[in-house]
């Protein structure tokens, strides 16, 4: 790796550590208000959903529908129907692998 890449990775790591430390430092021993807690609890699932949608539908700067999109849709359908997580993962992987095996991008 070049020195520039290493410097960017180190800078990102240091920034992450500082940002993660600001919250507890600023809050001290005080509790967050209930409305703030409700929002914070929803941030991780929202971020995860955004990452899944971005990875399933985007290819650089273009919209792309392919095998991974079909796998994500199969997983979403099974989760909506309250299937077990292991079943969801196996079906999503199977749908994606099957479509890629037959040549769907």
Secondary structure per residue as TSV (DSSP state, phi and psi in degrees):
chain	resnum	aa	ss	phi	psi
A	1	X	-	360.0	146.9
A	2	X	-	-79.5	163.1
A	3	X	H	-62.8	-33.2
A	4	X	H	-65.9	-40.6
A	5	X	H	-66.3	-43.8
A	6	X	H	-61.8	-41.8
A	7	X	H	-63.0	-40.3
A	8	X	H	-66.0	-42.6
A	9	X	H	-63.1	-44.4
A	10	X	H	-64.3	-42.2
A	11	X	H	-62.4	-42.5
A	12	X	H	-63.8	-41.2
A	13	X	H	-63.9	-43.5
A	14	X	H	-65.9	-40.4
A	15	X	H	-62.8	-41.5
A	16	X	H	-61.4	-45.1
A	17	X	H	-61.2	-44.7
A	18	X	H	-63.7	-45.9
A	19	X	H	-64.1	-38.3
A	20	X	H	-69.2	-26.8
A	21	X	H	-83.9	-21.1
A	22	X	H	-64.9	-42.3
A	23	X	H	-58.8	-58.1
A	24	X	H	-61.9	-35.0
A	25	X	H	-65.6	-44.0
A	26	X	H	-71.4	-37.2
A	27	X	H	-77.2	-28.6
A	28	X	T	63.2	-133.8
A	29	X	T	-97.4	6.8
A	30	X	-	-76.9	148.7
A	31	X	-	-83.8	148.1
A	32	X	-	-73.2	147.1
A	33	X	-	-63.9	152.6
A	34	X	H	-54.9	-42.9
A	35	X	H	-62.4	-35.7
A	36	X	H	-69.2	-38.3
A	37	X	H	-63.2	-41.5
A	38	X	H	-61.9	-36.5
A	39	X	H	-72.6	-44.4
A	40	X	H	-62.0	-38.5
A	41	X	H	-61.8	-31.4
A	42	X	H	-86.0	-10.3
A	43	X	H	-67.0	-45.6
A	44	X	H	-63.2	-48.5
A	45	X	H	-62.1	-36.1
A	46	X	H	-66.7	-41.6
A	47	X	H	-65.5	-42.1
A	48	X	H	-62.4	-43.2
A	49	X	H	-62.8	-41.1
A	50	X	H	-64.2	-39.8
A	51	X	H	-66.5	-40.3
A	52	X	H	-63.6	-46.2
A	53	X	H	-63.6	-42.9
A	54	X	H	-62.4	-44.0
A	55	X	H	-70.5	-31.8
A	56	X	H	-80.1	-26.8
A	57	X	H	-114.5	-11.1
A	58	X	E	-113.6	144.6
A	59	X	E	-135.4	85.4
A	60	X	T	74.3	-110.0
A	61	X	T	-112.1	14.5
A	62	X	E	-123.7	153.7
A	63	X	E	-77.7	132.4
A	64	X	-	-138.2	127.7
A	65	X	-	-111.3	127.9
A	66	X	S	-156.6	-154.2
A	67	X	H	-63.9	-40.2
A	68	X	H	-67.8	-32.1
A	69	X	H	-65.0	-43.7
A	70	X	H	-63.6	-39.1
A	71	X	H	-63.6	-41.8
A	72	X	H	-65.8	-38.7
A	73	X	H	-66.5	-39.2
A	74	X	H	-63.0	-42.0
A	75	X	H	-64.2	-42.9
A	76	X	H	-62.4	-41.1
A	77	X	H	-63.4	-45.0
A	78	X	H	-67.2	-38.4
A	79	X	H	-64.8	-39.0
A	80	X	H	-62.5	-35.6
A	81	X	T	-85.3	8.3
A	82	X	T	65.6	38.5
A	83	X	-	-75.4	159.6
A	84	X	-	-65.9	145.1
A	85	X	H	-60.9	-39.6
A	86	X	H	-62.0	-40.5
A	87	X	H	-63.7	-42.1
A	88	X	H	-59.8	-48.1
A	89	X	H	-63.7	-44.8
A	90	X	H	-65.4	-41.8
A	91	X	H	-67.0	-43.8
A	92	X	H	-61.3	-43.8
A	93	X	H	-64.9	-39.5
A	94	X	H	-66.4	-43.3
A	95	X	H	-62.9	-45.7
A	96	X	H	-63.0	-47.7
A	97	X	H	-64.8	-41.0
A	98	X	H	-62.8	-44.3
A	99	X	H	-66.2	-38.7
A	100	X	H	-66.7	-32.9
A	101	X	H	-66.7	-30.7
A	102	X	T	-92.9	4.0
A	103	X	T	99.7	7.9
A	104	X	-	-79.6	128.6
A	105	X	-	-61.6	360.0
